[in-house]
């Protein structure tokens, strides 16, 4: 392969990376991925309400982790599989994701969560509030702190597996999905271990009960900002090629053969 051909290929791939014509694919990917995440996360609580004794707490908190694992594997290359407004914001603060793309991602994540809650309500016939997250009675401040700390851990795992030094390829799905399941197993009694404003607000809006909503917006936001600060302390500034590809999706045009003359 001549250097000229190699340089052209590199330039072509960089152009694909920033190509705004790919944005609709990324947004559809986030819509589908967030829909399935909320379908499982909110669906567990709603199924337990409709069919008592069929879905235990352990299953309800492990299922979203397994779903996130699957989503990262099947669509991470398209959009980065954020599935969560604070993840999009964290990637942007880290300079791995353009700020101009953040509003679109957040809108489709919120829309997807709402659509999932509407679907569950139509199929299971129980209030969507059964699938939302609310703080334990008398523990609003504790729930806020729990959401902040759990999100700090979640975003730290996401940023760590997306960094050039810590990239583990497809096995990043195991780290993120495993963390979500583990956090839910011990943290859910106080706050529900949401760590995701869209996951909580979608069912809450459809169910018509937004009490305690600030906990599930402010808590994850604080945790995400602290996680970005920790990432800077541990690994320096972001914006590297590997981390940006993980955050934005890797929609390159694949070339099976090049002129090696």
C-alpha positions as CSV (number, residue, x, y, z in Angstrom):
1,X,0.0,0.0,0.0
2,X,1.5,3.4,-1.0
3,X,1.6,6.2,1.6
4,X,-0.7,8.2,-0.6
5,X,-3.4,5.5,-0.6
6,X,-3.0,5.1,3.2
7,X,-3.4,8.9,3.8
8,X,-6.5,9.0,1.6
9,X,-8.0,6.1,3.6
10,X,-7.3,7.7,6.9
11,X,-8.8,11.0,5.7
12,X,-11.8,9.2,4.4
13,X,-12.4,7.5,7.8
14,X,-12.0,10.7,9.7
15,X,-14.5,12.3,7.4
16,X,-17.0,9.5,8.1
17,X,-16.4,9.9,11.8
18,X,-17.6,13.5,11.7
19,X,-20.1,13.1,8.9
20,X,-23.4,14.8,10.0
21,X,-25.3,12.6,7.5
22,X,-24.7,9.7,10.0
23,X,-26.5,11.5,12.8
24,X,-29.9,10.0,12.0
25,X,-28.5,6.5,12.5
26,X,-27.0,7.5,15.8
27,X,-30.3,9.0,17.0
28,X,-32.3,6.0,15.9
29,X,-29.8,3.7,17.6
30,X,-30.2,5.7,20.9
31,X,-34.0,5.6,20.5
32,X,-34.1,1.8,20.0
33,X,-31.5,1.1,22.7
34,X,-33.1,3.3,25.4
35,X,-36.5,1.9,24.6
36,X,-35.4,-1.6,25.3
37,X,-33.5,-0.6,28.4
38,X,-36.6,1.1,29.9
39,X,-38.8,-1.8,28.6
40,X,-36.8,-4.1,30.9
41,X,-36.1,-1.7,33.8
42,X,-39.6,-0.4,34.2
43,X,-41.2,-3.6,32.9
44,X,-39.9,-5.6,35.8
45,X,-41.7,-3.4,38.4
46,X,-44.9,-3.3,36.3
47,X,-44.9,-7.1,35.8
48,X,-44.4,-7.6,39.5
49,X,-47.4,-5.4,40.2
50,X,-49.6,-7.1,37.6
51,X,-48.4,-10.7,38.5
52,X,-47.4,-10.7,42.2
53,X,-44.6,-13.1,43.1
54,X,-43.3,-13.6,39.5
55,X,-40.5,-11.0,39.5
56,X,-38.3,-10.7,42.5
57,X,-36.1,-7.7,43.4
58,X,-32.9,-9.4,42.4
59,X,-34.2,-10.3,39.0
60,X,-35.6,-6.7,38.6
61,X,-32.2,-5.1,39.1
62,X,-30.1,-7.6,37.3
63,X,-32.3,-7.6,34.1
64,X,-31.4,-3.9,33.1
65,X,-27.7,-4.7,33.5
66,X,-28.0,-7.7,31.1
67,X,-30.0,-5.6,28.7
68,X,-27.4,-2.8,28.7
69,X,-24.8,-5.4,28.1
70,X,-26.6,-6.7,25.0
71,X,-27.4,-3.2,23.7
72,X,-23.7,-2.1,23.9
73,X,-22.7,-5.2,21.9
74,X,-25.3,-4.8,19.2
75,X,-25.3,-1.0,18.7
76,X,-22.4,0.5,20.5
77,X,-20.5,1.0,17.2
78,X,-23.4,3.0,15.9
79,X,-24.1,5.6,18.6
80,X,-21.8,4.8,21.5
81,X,-24.8,3.3,23.3
82,X,-25.2,6.2,25.8
83,X,-28.8,5.3,26.7
84,X,-28.6,7.9,29.5
85,X,-28.6,11.8,29.4
86,X,-25.9,12.1,32.0
87,X,-23.6,9.7,30.0
88,X,-24.0,12.0,27.0
89,X,-23.2,15.0,29.2
90,X,-20.2,13.3,30.7
91,X,-18.7,12.3,27.4
92,X,-19.2,16.0,26.2
93,X,-17.5,17.3,29.4
94,X,-14.7,14.9,28.7
95,X,-14.3,16.3,25.2
96,X,-15.0,12.9,23.7
97,X,-18.5,13.9,22.3
98,X,-19.5,17.1,20.5
99,X,-21.8,19.4,22.6
100,X,-23.9,20.0,19.5
101,X,-25.0,16.4,19.5
102,X,-26.0,16.3,23.2
103,X,-29.5,17.9,22.9
104,X,-30.5,15.4,20.2
105,X,-29.3,12.4,22.2
106,X,-31.1,13.6,25.3
107,X,-34.4,14.3,23.5
108,X,-34.5,10.8,21.9
109,X,-33.5,9.1,25.2
110,X,-36.4,10.9,26.9
111,X,-38.8,10.1,24.1
112,X,-37.8,6.4,24.0
113,X,-38.3,6.1,27.8
114,X,-41.7,7.6,27.5
115,X,-42.7,5.4,24.6
116,X,-41.5,2.3,26.5
117,X,-43.6,3.3,29.5
118,X,-46.6,3.8,27.3
119,X,-46.1,0.4,25.6
120,X,-45.8,-1.3,29.0
121,X,-48.9,0.4,30.3
122,X,-50.9,-0.6,27.2
123,X,-49.8,-4.2,27.4
124,X,-49.6,-4.9,31.2
125,X,-52.5,-2.7,32.2
126,X,-51.0,-1.3,35.4
127,X,-49.9,2.3,36.2
128,X,-46.5,3.2,34.8
129,X,-45.6,4.5,38.2
130,X,-45.0,0.9,39.2
131,X,-42.0,1.0,36.9
132,X,-40.7,4.3,38.0
133,X,-38.2,5.0,40.8
134,X,-39.1,6.8,44.0
135,X,-37.1,7.4,47.2
136,X,-37.8,5.3,50.2
137,X,-40.2,7.0,52.6
138,X,-38.4,9.7,54.6
139,X,-35.1,9.1,52.7
140,X,-35.2,11.8,50.0
141,X,-31.7,13.2,50.9
142,X,-30.3,9.7,51.3
143,X,-31.7,8.7,47.9
144,X,-30.1,11.8,46.3
145,X,-26.7,10.8,47.8
146,X,-27.2,7.2,46.7
147,X,-28.0,8.2,43.1
148,X,-25.0,10.5,43.0
149,X,-22.6,7.9,44.3
150,X,-23.9,5.1,42.2
151,X,-23.8,7.3,39.1
152,X,-20.2,8.3,40.0
153,X,-19.3,4.6,39.8
154,X,-21.3,3.9,36.6
155,X,-19.9,6.9,34.6
156,X,-16.4,6.1,35.9
157,X,-16.7,2.6,34.5
158,X,-18.1,3.9,31.2
159,X,-15.3,6.5,30.8
160,X,-12.7,4.0,31.9
161,X,-13.6,1.4,29.4
162,X,-13.9,4.1,26.6
163,X,-10.4,5.5,27.2
164,X,-7.5,4.5,25.1
165,X,-5.5,3.2,28.0
166,X,-8.3,1.1,29.4
167,X,-10.1,0.0,26.3
168,X,-11.3,-3.6,26.5
169,X,-13.3,-3.7,23.3
170,X,-16.5,-5.6,23.4
171,X,-15.9,-6.6,27.0
172,X,-16.7,-3.0,28.0
173,X,-20.3,-4.3,27.9
174,X,-19.5,-6.7,30.7
175,X,-18.1,-4.0,32.9
176,X,-21.0,-1.6,32.4
177,X,-23.7,-4.2,32.5
178,X,-22.2,-5.9,35.5
179,X,-21.9,-2.6,37.4
180,X,-25.5,-1.8,36.8
181,X,-26.6,-5.2,38.2
182,X,-24.3,-5.0,41.2
183,X,-25.4,-1.4,42.0
184,X,-29.0,-2.4,41.8
185,X,-28.6,-5.4,44.1
186,X,-27.5,-3.3,47.1
187,X,-28.6,0.3,46.3
188,X,-32.1,-0.2,45.0
189,X,-34.0,-0.2,48.4
190,X,-33.2,3.5,49.0
191,X,-33.4,5.0,45.6
192,X,-34.2,2.3,43.1
193,X,-30.6,2.6,41.7
194,X,-31.8,4.4,38.6
195,X,-28.6,6.3,37.7
196,X,-30.5,7.5,34.6
197,X,-32.9,10.4,34.5
198,X,-34.6,9.1,31.3
199,X,-35.2,5.7,32.8
200,X,-37.1,7.3,35.8
201,X,-38.8,10.2,34.1
202,X,-40.4,8.3,31.3
203,X,-42.5,6.0,33.5
204,X,-43.1,8.9,36.0
205,X,-44.5,11.1,33.3
206,X,-46.7,8.4,31.8
207,X,-47.9,7.5,35.3
208,X,-48.6,11.1,36.2
209,X,-46.5,11.2,39.4
210,X,-43.3,13.3,39.3
211,X,-42.8,13.4,43.0
212,X,-39.1,13.3,43.8
213,X,-38.1,13.8,40.2
214,X,-35.3,16.2,41.2
215,X,-33.5,13.3,42.9
216,X,-33.2,11.4,39.7
217,X,-32.0,14.4,37.7
218,X,-29.7,16.2,40.2
219,X,-28.2,13.0,41.7
220,X,-27.0,11.5,38.5
221,X,-25.8,14.9,37.2
222,X,-23.7,15.4,40.3
223,X,-22.3,11.9,40.1
224,X,-21.4,12.3,36.4
225,X,-19.6,15.6,36.9
226,X,-17.5,14.1,39.7
227,X,-16.8,11.1,37.6
228,X,-15.4,13.4,34.8
229,X,-13.2,15.1,37.4
230,X,-11.9,11.8,38.6
231,X,-11.2,10.7,35.1
232,X,-9.2,13.9,34.5
233,X,-7.2,13.3,37.7
234,X,-6.5,9.6,36.8
235,X,-5.9,9.9,33.0
236,X,-5.7,13.5,32.1
237,X,-7.8,15.3,29.5
238,X,-10.0,13.4,27.1
239,X,-10.5,13.9,23.4
240,X,-8.4,11.0,22.2
241,X,-9.2,9.0,19.1
242,X,-10.2,5.8,20.9
243,X,-12.4,7.4,23.5
244,X,-14.1,9.6,20.9
245,X,-14.9,6.6,18.8
246,X,-16.4,4.8,21.8
247,X,-18.5,7.9,22.7
248,X,-19.7,8.8,19.2
249,X,-19.9,5.5,17.5
250,X,-17.5,4.1,14.9
251,X,-19.4,4.5,11.7
252,X,-16.6,4.1,9.3
253,X,-16.8,2.9,5.8
254,X,-15.2,-0.5,5.9
255,X,-12.7,-1.3,3.0
256,X,-11.9,-4.9,2.5
257,X,-9.1,-4.3,0.0
258,X,-6.9,-1.4,-1.0
259,X,-4.5,-0.9,-3.8
260,X,-1.2,-2.1,-2.6
261,X,0.7,-0.8,-5.6
